[in-house]
C-alpha cells in the first residue's frame, strides 16, 4: 500500500475541511470549546469540527498529541489505551495502531484503529497531524477489539499572534466506530468525548509546562 499517497490525500481532505465555512451545525459550546458537525462525505456518519484555545505554546500542545509509541497521549487521553508506531515510512509519515478502552458506561466495547499519520509544520508555525485509516500486513484485526476506522481527521496547532503561550487548536474527528451501536449512542458519545479531549489536553499541557 502507498502510505505516502494515503497520507497526502488525508492532508488534502483536512485542508478542505479547514477552508469549508459552509453548513456546520453547532452541537456543543462552552467557554473553552465550540463543537459543530456536518454529515460526512466518507461514510454514513458525521464529521465533527472542534475549536478551542489551549494554554500552552503550539510545540507543547503538539508534544501531547504526537502519535508515538509510549508517548504522552496514553497518559492524559482517557479514550486512548495505547499507541504503537507499526511502521515509520519517513520522517513525516508513520503507520500507527491505537487501541481504546471501553467507553460510555461500557456500552462501547474496546476498539482498535490503524492509521497512516502525516505530521507537517508550515511557514506560519502551524503544526498539523493528519490521518486516515489504512491496512498493514503486520497488524491484522485482533479478536479482542472491534476494528473501527478513522476517516480523514486530525488537528492543527495554530499560534495566536501576541499570545505566545496560547494555541488555537482546530480539530476534525471522523470516526466509524463499527459494530452494531445504536445511532443515538454514537451521536451522544462524540460531543462528550471531544469535550473531554480538550479539557484533559489543557490539563496535560499545564502539567508539562510546570
N, C-alpha and C positions, 0 to 999 in steps of 0.2 A: 504494500500500500504506500502511496506517495503522501507521507505525513506532512512534508513541507507545503504541498499544494492544498491539503485539507486545512492546514493552519492559515494559509493565505486566504482561503475562501471564508473561514471563520472571521478573520480580521475585516474583510470586506463587509460582511454582514454587520459586524459590530459598528463599523463607521457609519453604515447606512442607518442603523437604529439611532445612533447619536445625532445624526442630522435630521431625523424624522420628527418634525414638530406637529404631526397630524393628530389623529383621533385617539389619543391616550385617555383612558378613563381613570380618574382618581379612585383609589380603593382604601388608602390609609394615609393619614397625615398627622404628624406630631411636631413638637418643637425641634426635634432632631432629624426627622426624615420625612420624605414625601415619596409615596409609592403609587405608581399608576400601572395600567396594563392595557393590552390590546390583544385580539386573537393572534395566535402565532400563524405564520405562513409555512412553518416547517412541520408541524404535527397538530393533531386535534386538541390543542391546549392553549395556554396563554403565554405571552411574552410579558415579563414584568420589568419595569424600569424603576430604579430607586435612586434618590438623590439626597445627600446629606453632607454635613461638614464634620470631619474627624479632627480632633485636637492634637495634630502632630504634623510634621513635615512629610511630604509625599514619600521620601525614601523610607521613613519609619513605617508608614502605612503599608508600603509595598513589602517590607520585610515580614509583616504579619500575614499577608495574603499570598505570598510567593509559594507556588507549588513545588515542594521539595520533600524528599524522604526525611521523616522525622523533624519536619520544620515547625514553626510556631503555630501554624494553622491548627494542628492537632491539639494544642494546649488551650486555645481560647474558644474555638468554634464548637459549640455544643452539638452541631449537626454533622461534625466530621469525626470519625473514629481514627482513620489512618489515611495518610497519603504516601504513596510509593511511586517513585520515578521508575517506570518499566524500561524506558529507552531514552537516552539523550541523543537526539537527532543532530543538533548543532548547538551553538552557544545560546540560541534564542528559542529553540523548539525542542519540546520533550513530550513523551507519552506518559501519562500518569494513570494510576488506579486509585480511586478514592472510595473508601467504604464509610457508610454512615450507620449509626446505631438506630434502634427502633425509635419511633417518634410519635407524637400526637397521641399520648396515652397508650402507646404500643399498638395503635390501630395500623400504623405504617411500620412494616417489618424492616429489618436491615436491608440496605441497598448497596450496590457497587456500581461505580461509573468508570468507564475507560475513555480517556480524552487525550487529544493532542492539544498542547498548550503553546501559544506564541507569546513571548514577552518582548515588549517593544518600548523604547523611550524616544520621544521625538524632540525636535529642536526647542520646543516650548517647555520642556521639562515634564511633560505628561508621561507617566509610566502606566502602561496598559498590560493586562493579561487577558488573552482572548483564546477561547477554547471551543471545541466541538467533539462530539462522540466519534470514536473510531473502533476498529478491531485490532487485536495484536496476537500473534501466534503464541507468545509466552504467557498470555493471560486469558484462557477460556473462562466462560461463566462458572462461578463457584456455586455448589448446591446449597450452601447456607445463606446465600444472598439472592435477592431479586436484581437482575441486571437492568438498571434504568439507563436513560440516555439524556445527556445534556446536548441540546441543540445550541447553535452559536450563542455564547454567553461570556461573561467576564466583567472586568471593571477598569475604569480609568481613574488614576490618582492624579488629580489636577491641581497644580499650585494656585493659590489665591493671591493676587497681587497685593503687596503691602502687608500680608499676613503669613510670614514665613513658617510659622508653627501651626498652620491650619491647612487642611487639604479638602478640596471638594471631591467626594467620592461618588462617581456615577457608575452604577452597576446595572447589568442586564442579566436576568435569570430566565431560562427557557428549558425547563426540565420535564421530561416524561418519566414519571415515577414507575411506570409499567405496573404489572399486577392487575388486580381487579378491585381497585379502590373506588368507592363512591365519589362522584364528581364534587359533591358538597364537602367531602373531607379534603380533597385536593385544593379546592378554592379557598378553604379556610386556612389550610396549612401554610401556603406560601407567604401571604402578607405577614403572618405571625412569625414565620421563620426568618424572613428578611429583616423585620424589625429587630429580632434578636441578634442577627448577624451584625447589624450596625452598632447596637448597644454593646455587645461583647467585644467588638473590634475597638471601639472607643476606649473601653477599659483596658484592653490589652496594650494599646499604643501608649497610654499614660503610664502603665506599669513598665513598659520597655524603656521609656524616657527617664524614669525615676532613677 
